[in-house]
Amino acid sequence: MKTQHSYTVPCGLLLLGICLFIRYRIGKRRFNRRGVAGLQQFSSYRRFILTTTIEQIFMIAANLCGLAGLVLLAVSGINHFKF
């Protein structure tokens, strides 16, 4: 009898971990850019556009990783409780 290893749970947890790590790092960078008035401060307009665009791309990727991780964990849970 062959044993079949399922990697859905570790992959799901890894994707959720990646999601949380990326969101934490971007949030920390945004927090550190804030000045006394609570607004983000940039040295130039070009830097503002480039930074916010790259951060938005990474946030979309992080959200997709989190969604994929949740789907993998849900599929694993459904497969575990099959009748």
Rosetta constraint file for C-alpha pairs under 8 A:
AtomPair CA 7 CA 11 HARMONIC 6.03 0.50
AtomPair CA 8 CA 12 HARMONIC 5.88 0.50
AtomPair CA 8 CA 72 HARMONIC 5.71 0.50
AtomPair CA 8 CA 73 HARMONIC 6.75 0.50
AtomPair CA 8 CA 75 HARMONIC 7.96 0.50
AtomPair CA 8 CA 76 HARMONIC 6.22 0.50
AtomPair CA 9 CA 13 HARMONIC 6.12 0.50
AtomPair CA 9 CA 72 HARMONIC 6.76 0.50
AtomPair CA 9 CA 73 HARMONIC 5.68 0.50
AtomPair CA 9 CA 76 HARMONIC 6.45 0.50
AtomPair CA 10 CA 14 HARMONIC 6.00 0.50
AtomPair CA 11 CA 15 HARMONIC 6.10 0.50
AtomPair CA 11 CA 69 HARMONIC 7.03 0.50
AtomPair CA 11 CA 72 HARMONIC 7.50 0.50
AtomPair CA 12 CA 16 HARMONIC 6.23 0.50
AtomPair CA 12 CA 68 HARMONIC 7.08 0.50
AtomPair CA 12 CA 69 HARMONIC 3.87 0.50
AtomPair CA 12 CA 70 HARMONIC 6.43 0.50
AtomPair CA 12 CA 71 HARMONIC 7.64 0.50
AtomPair CA 12 CA 72 HARMONIC 5.19 0.50
AtomPair CA 12 CA 73 HARMONIC 5.55 0.50
AtomPair CA 13 CA 17 HARMONIC 6.08 0.50
AtomPair CA 13 CA 69 HARMONIC 6.27 0.50
AtomPair CA 13 CA 73 HARMONIC 7.67 0.50
AtomPair CA 14 CA 18 HARMONIC 6.15 0.50
AtomPair CA 14 CA 69 HARMONIC 7.43 0.50
AtomPair CA 15 CA 19 HARMONIC 6.15 0.50
AtomPair CA 15 CA 65 HARMONIC 5.25 0.50
AtomPair CA 15 CA 66 HARMONIC 5.96 0.50
AtomPair CA 15 CA 68 HARMONIC 7.06 0.50
AtomPair CA 15 CA 69 HARMONIC 4.98 0.50
AtomPair CA 16 CA 20 HARMONIC 6.22 0.50
AtomPair CA 16 CA 65 HARMONIC 6.51 0.50
AtomPair CA 16 CA 66 HARMONIC 4.82 0.50
AtomPair CA 16 CA 69 HARMONIC 5.33 0.50
AtomPair CA 16 CA 70 HARMONIC 7.34 0.50
AtomPair CA 17 CA 21 HARMONIC 6.07 0.50
AtomPair CA 18 CA 22 HARMONIC 6.13 0.50
AtomPair CA 18 CA 62 HARMONIC 7.01 0.50
AtomPair CA 18 CA 65 HARMONIC 7.08 0.50
AtomPair CA 18 CA 66 HARMONIC 7.74 0.50
AtomPair CA 19 CA 23 HARMONIC 6.19 0.50
AtomPair CA 19 CA 62 HARMONIC 4.44 0.50
AtomPair CA 19 CA 63 HARMONIC 6.35 0.50
AtomPair CA 19 CA 65 HARMONIC 5.67 0.50
AtomPair CA 19 CA 66 HARMONIC 5.20 0.50
AtomPair CA 20 CA 24 HARMONIC 6.00 0.50
AtomPair CA 20 CA 62 HARMONIC 7.55 0.50
AtomPair CA 20 CA 66 HARMONIC 7.80 0.50
AtomPair CA 21 CA 25 HARMONIC 6.18 0.50
AtomPair CA 22 CA 26 HARMONIC 6.20 0.50
AtomPair CA 22 CA 58 HARMONIC 7.34 0.50
AtomPair CA 22 CA 59 HARMONIC 7.29 0.50
AtomPair CA 22 CA 62 HARMONIC 6.17 0.50
AtomPair CA 23 CA 27 HARMONIC 6.03 0.50
AtomPair CA 23 CA 59 HARMONIC 6.61 0.50
AtomPair CA 23 CA 62 HARMONIC 6.79 0.50
AtomPair CA 24 CA 28 HARMONIC 6.05 0.50
AtomPair CA 25 CA 29 HARMONIC 6.21 0.50
AtomPair CA 26 CA 30 HARMONIC 6.17 0.50
AtomPair CA 26 CA 55 HARMONIC 6.82 0.50
AtomPair CA 26 CA 59 HARMONIC 7.93 0.50
AtomPair CA 27 CA 31 HARMONIC 6.09 0.50
AtomPair CA 28 CA 32 HARMONIC 6.15 0.50
AtomPair CA 29 CA 33 HARMONIC 6.32 0.50
AtomPair CA 30 CA 34 HARMONIC 6.70 0.50
AtomPair CA 30 CA 40 HARMONIC 7.02 0.50
AtomPair CA 31 CA 40 HARMONIC 7.98 0.50
AtomPair CA 33 CA 39 HARMONIC 7.97 0.50
AtomPair CA 33 CA 40 HARMONIC 5.16 0.50
AtomPair CA 33 CA 41 HARMONIC 5.74 0.50
AtomPair CA 33 CA 42 HARMONIC 7.64 0.50
AtomPair CA 34 CA 38 HARMONIC 5.34 0.50
AtomPair CA 34 CA 39 HARMONIC 5.18 0.50
AtomPair CA 34 CA 40 HARMONIC 4.30 0.50
AtomPair CA 34 CA 41 HARMONIC 6.09 0.50
AtomPair CA 35 CA 39 HARMONIC 5.78 0.50
AtomPair CA 35 CA 40 HARMONIC 6.30 0.50
AtomPair CA 35 CA 41 HARMONIC 6.47 0.50
AtomPair CA 42 CA 47 HARMONIC 6.52 0.50
AtomPair CA 42 CA 48 HARMONIC 5.80 0.50
AtomPair CA 43 CA 47 HARMONIC 6.70 0.50
AtomPair CA 43 CA 48 HARMONIC 7.78 0.50
AtomPair CA 44 CA 48 HARMONIC 6.38 0.50
AtomPair CA 45 CA 49 HARMONIC 6.30 0.50
AtomPair CA 46 CA 50 HARMONIC 6.12 0.50
AtomPair CA 47 CA 51 HARMONIC 5.85 0.50
AtomPair CA 48 CA 52 HARMONIC 6.04 0.50
AtomPair CA 49 CA 53 HARMONIC 6.01 0.50
AtomPair CA 50 CA 54 HARMONIC 6.17 0.50
AtomPair CA 51 CA 55 HARMONIC 6.07 0.50
AtomPair CA 52 CA 56 HARMONIC 6.04 0.50
AtomPair CA 53 CA 57 HARMONIC 6.29 0.50
AtomPair CA 54 CA 58 HARMONIC 6.26 0.50
AtomPair CA 55 CA 59 HARMONIC 6.05 0.50
AtomPair CA 56 CA 60 HARMONIC 6.15 0.50
AtomPair CA 57 CA 61 HARMONIC 6.28 0.50
AtomPair CA 58 CA 62 HARMONIC 6.02 0.50
AtomPair CA 59 CA 63 HARMONIC 6.08 0.50
AtomPair CA 60 CA 64 HARMONIC 6.19 0.50
AtomPair CA 61 CA 65 HARMONIC 6.17 0.50
AtomPair CA 62 CA 66 HARMONIC 6.19 0.50
AtomPair CA 63 CA 67 HARMONIC 6.12 0.50
AtomPair CA 64 CA 68 HARMONIC 6.02 0.50
AtomPair CA 65 CA 69 HARMONIC 6.02 0.50
AtomPair CA 66 CA 70 HARMONIC 6.20 0.50
AtomPair CA 67 CA 71 HARMONIC 6.20 0.50
AtomPair CA 68 CA 72 HARMONIC 6.14 0.50
AtomPair CA 69 CA 73 HARMONIC 6.21 0.50
AtomPair CA 70 CA 74 HARMONIC 6.06 0.50
AtomPair CA 71 CA 75 HARMONIC 6.08 0.50
AtomPair CA 72 CA 76 HARMONIC 6.11 0.50
AtomPair CA 73 CA 77 HARMONIC 6.12 0.50
AtomPair CA 74 CA 78 HARMONIC 6.12 0.50
AtomPair CA 75 CA 79 HARMONIC 6.08 0.50
AtomPair CA 76 CA 80 HARMONIC 6.08 0.50
AtomPair CA 77 CA 81 HARMONIC 6.39 0.50
AtomPair CA 78 CA 82 HARMONIC 6.26 0.50
